[in-house]
Amino acid sequence: MLVRLALAVALVSSLPLFTTAAVPDTARALRAIDSIRLYEKERVVVTGTRNDIRLSDSPIRVEVIGNERIRTTAMVNVGDLLKEQTGLLMTGAIRNGIQMNGLGADYTMILIDGQPVVGRVAGILDLSRISVGNIERVEVVKGPMSSMYGSEALAGVVNIITKRPDQGWSGRVSAQSTSLGPTDLQSEVGWANADVETSVFVNVKQASPFSLKSDTLTIPYAGFHDGTVHAKLLWKAGNGWRLRSTLRAFGSETEGTFIESVFGQIAQNKGSVTQWDLSGTLGADWTHGRARLQTTAYATTFQERYVFDTDQGGRGRIDDQERRNTRLFTQYDLLFGEKNRMTLGGEFLYDDIGGTRYFDSISPNSRPFYRTGVAFAQWEGIPTSWISYVLSARIDANNVYGEALSPRFALLYKPDDHWRIGGSIGTGFKAPDFRQLFVAFSNRLAGAGYDLIGARRLGVDLEAERSISYDLRFQYDDGRRVLSNDVAIVYNAEFRLFRNDISNLIENVFAGTIDGRTIYSYRNISAAMTQGLEATLRAALVYDQTGVFSFDVGFQYLDARDLSIMDAIERGEAGTIDDALTADEYGGLWLRSQRSGSIRLQFDTPERDWSAALRVQLVGRYGDESLDKNGFVISNPPRRALDRPDEYVAGYAVVNLALTRSFTWTSVGSVTIGAGINNLLDVVRPTLIPGLVGRQAFLQSSIRF
């Protein structure tokens, strides 16, 4: 049954699977492969251009993480899913954000079905809030996407696309239990016919408290419970009209004793953290001939409450935050022939924040807010079968940081059916966030002791950060070699080069001391550069009667530097009193691994009733500012630099193993059960990497009907 080659291609590309009858000859198998290749060429993505476009024609590079990645693992949230992708590293001492292209978590925009997720704390949007249970696929675009998505998309965009229901009734229930982790329960039900689609997804997690030993310290982890409800409705009303609505609610409570690590200070708190996240959309699409008009109204609110065991500088033990966001969006698309499309659109965004850290003693009822008007335009063209391009630009006019124009151009060259050569150049911007402008917070927990004051409160105006980015990729798809009637190999590979030059970088700076406490604030103080390369190879070896062995390996090399420190080194003005800093000693930006990668080995039986997966995340050593040993190397403004071997966190490898068994239960539906071990090597770094809690065993089961 060499036609199982189709299975191999599907595994390599995370595509939906085709099944066919057994055939005895190689020619039939190759025809099956060609049918899968045709399907892959027709695969559609939306994030790169905000329009449906075949992946094979998209000039903007889009990585697709399919639902197949989730099915055979113990992943329960988006953070787990993304950290195994090449070039995506988890970051954050308190919350799990994503580092992309060498830029921090606050530079990446996170979308759910095209709508932005709000609720960043300390610049990080906690990806553990987002369940993977109802995800159809995740589309990742690396590089500035401000030309279509505005601020927060300076590093790139992650678009989480949820499932649509099958025709008729369908549903799923699942459960998973993980040691030193949560118990996760999920259920979803959907119904669809020719005119209506509706679905509801419910997820509940609960974790018990525990503690870990680290040298002489005992690190407590608080217990938590959270829940998510996500409902969707689509009505095809006729005459070209489609009406749609979504509602998503998330709630979480963490209670007990836990630690926080901020500015290199490890503080312990006995209290609680409560979060609420509620969002909804109403939209209408109208299609007439070659024209389409989309309109969407979106609103969301995020609330968080900390209860501390210590009075926080006269503000009591309760710290509240509320973030509200409203967005009105319209987009008009017009096709010119079969190969060109013009897009025009606009947005109005209102965004505000309130709470203890943003209280104004002069105007108690006022809240810091952003009001932004947006206009954007895009032209997509496919002048020949081997060339496609896209040119886009967007202007944002904001009441606080002014206007920002962001253009981008991308080009794809396809010399044959296998090779893809693409490149892009674009600009991005990131507006100062509310924290950088208006925060007023005093941390008085034992082990800490600092104040954080926004720049506006100190009379300093911040400018938006700007970047220019270059991207070049070489991609080989659909490679195949039949070794015999029983054995074959399919493969693809990609090599990517990137560079980002960032100006007006906003950084946390030392602003003085008050009553023995350190004061921090924010300034536009430097420029930075990140550049590097990514290499990815995917292959599958097919044994006709045995199964499919698939292999994915990815590697990233990253060079990330603070250019103001580099300039000071060239002038001979960087270093301590006793020792000048040299270019060879400077290790680049903090919290950036120069080398990282991932490996995935998977085996599937021909009928896909058994599956085994071994996944390895490789993280090279990186500098942590909390380990700095020799203080400031630049005095104005005071700056620390990575320049000693003992300022690095040692590299590590996280190895995950999973085994799944699937079968059909006639009276119920399809059943999948699984077991495995995460962090097989028992890597534990609770003070530096709180997410690594050691070896975790899991059991899972799922019933689909």
PyMOL commands that set and color helices and strands:
alter all, ss='L'
color gray80, all
select helices_A, chain A and resi 2-13+26-42+55-57+68-71+78-82+105-107+127-129+146-149+356-358+434-438+456-458+563-571+625-627+645-647
alter helices_A, ss='H'
color red, helices_A
select strands_A, chain A and resi 44-45+53-54+63-66+88-91+97-100+108-112+115-116+135-142+156-162+168-178+183-192+196-207+210-214+217-221+223-238+241-262+265-288+291-307+318-336+340-355+369-384+387-398+402-413+419-430+440-443+450-453+465-482+487-514+517-543+547-562+595-604+610-619+622-623+632-635+638-640+648-649+652-665+669-678+684-685+689-693+696-704
alter strands_A, ss='S'
color yellow, strands_A
deselect
rebuild
show_as cartoon
